[in-house]
Amino acid sequence: FRNYSTITEFILLGLSANPHIQAALFVLFLGFYLLTIMGNLLLLLVIRADFHLHTPMYFFLSHLSFVDICFSSVTVPKMLENLLSQKKTISVEGCLTQVFFVFVAAGTEACLLSVMAYDRYAAICHPLLYGQIMSKQLYMQLVWGSWGLGFLDAFINIFLAMKMVFCKAQIIPHYSCEMPSLLSLSCSDISRNLIALLCSTILHGLGTFLLVFLSYVRIIATIL
């Protein structure tokens, strides 16, 4: 993590510099954050407690809820801290760590959405064979494969980001760290970073969209 020049921290501008607006935003985002955490935790507890919900669909949903908790917890606490603090900074290491877990959560969530679409396709289009198609071994592999792809994507992007040299302006015009913002602040060659980011976008963005779209096209065709 020590391949940087003079810059050791970034300044997160956030959404507003007005103290009154910041206070209102703090209350608003804290409320949303607590609702998100409690709602997803409640869902996880219900799924775990009810034996009838121990099915592939709810297994996928429980992991999606956990990812949602992780996603929110990666960025919101630091944002809330900055809304109350005069010094709205984050270390380079902290920024890269935040970006890493954003990649993990976003990548895993995208894969899980694709898996859930396939699960619905199997359940609706092949109801008699659903138990054989979506075996416990398969849905466990699909879930852990989703997590694996999320971590692999994050490792690749952050490994390349760790080699960047930051010697330009240290201001990030957002409330959290994002890879595009870091790339714009780098004064070293970012061609490999851009390629990795493009591949991530295509894999998790376009790839997920196509898989979900095709699954629901088949579902609609079967129903009609």
Residue pairs with C-beta under 8 A, 6 or more apart in sequence:
1 92
1 93
1 96
1 162
3 162
3 163
3 164
3 165
4 92
4 164
4 165
4 166
4 167
5 165
5 166
5 167
5 187
6 167
7 92
7 166
7 167
7 168
7 170
7 185
8 91
8 92
9 89
9 90
9 91
9 92
9 170
10 89
10 90
10 91
10 92
10 95
10 170
10 171
10 172
10 177
10 185
11 88
11 89
11 170
11 171
11 172
12 78
12 79
12 82
12 88
12 89
12 90
12 172
12 174
12 175
12 176
12 177
13 88
13 171
13 172
13 173
13 174
13 175
14 22
14 79
14 82
14 83
14 88
14 174
14 175
15 21
15 25
15 175
16 22
16 25
22 83
22 84
23 83
25 83
26 80
26 83
26 84
29 76
29 79
29 80
29 83
30 80
33 72
33 76
33 77
33 80
36 68
36 69
36 72
37 69
37 72
37 73
40 65
40 66
40 68
40 69
41 69
43 61
43 62
43 65
44 62
44 65
44 66
46 53
47 53
47 54
47 58
47 59
47 61
47 62
48 62
56 119
56 134
56 139
57 116
57 119
57 120
57 123
59 139
59 143
60 112
60 115
60 116
60 119
60 139
60 142
60 143
61 116
63 108
63 112
63 143
63 146
63 147
64 109
64 112
64 113
64 116
67 105
67 108
67 109
67 112
68 109
70 101
70 104
70 105
71 102
71 105
71 106
71 109
74 98
74 101
74 102
74 105
74 176
75 98
75 102
75 175
75 176
78 90
78 94
78 98
78 176
79 175
79 176
82 88
82 175
90 98
90 177
92 166
94 177
95 172
95 177
95 182
96 158
96 161
96 162
96 177
96 182
98 176
98 177
99 157
99 158
99 161
99 177
99 178
99 179
99 182
100 154
100 155
100 157
100 158
101 154
102 176
102 177
102 178
103 150
103 153
103 154
103 157
103 158
103 179
103 200
104 150
104 151
104 153
104 154
105 150
106 150
106 204
107 149
107 150
107 151
107 153
107 154
107 200
107 204
108 146
108 147
108 149
108 150
108 151
109 150
110 204
110 205
110 207
110 208
111 145
111 146
111 149
111 150
111 204
111 208
112 143
112 146
113 208
113 212
114 207
114 208
114 211
114 212
115 139
115 142
115 143
115 146
117 211
117 212
117 215
117 216
118 142
118 211
118 215
119 134
119 139
120 215
120 216
120 219
121 215
121 216
121 218
121 219
122 129
122 130
122 133
122 134
123 130
123 134
124 219
124 222
124 223
125 218
125 219
125 222
126 133
149 203
153 200
153 203
153 204
156 196
156 200
157 179
157 193
157 196
157 197
157 200
160 192
160 193
160 196
161 179
161 182
161 193
163 188
164 182
164 183
164 186
164 188
164 190
164 193
165 186
165 187
165 188
166 182
166 185
166 186
166 187
167 187
168 185
168 186
168 187
169 185
170 185
172 178
172 181
172 182
172 185
173 181
174 181
179 193
179 197
180 197
183 190
183 193
183 194
183 197
186 193
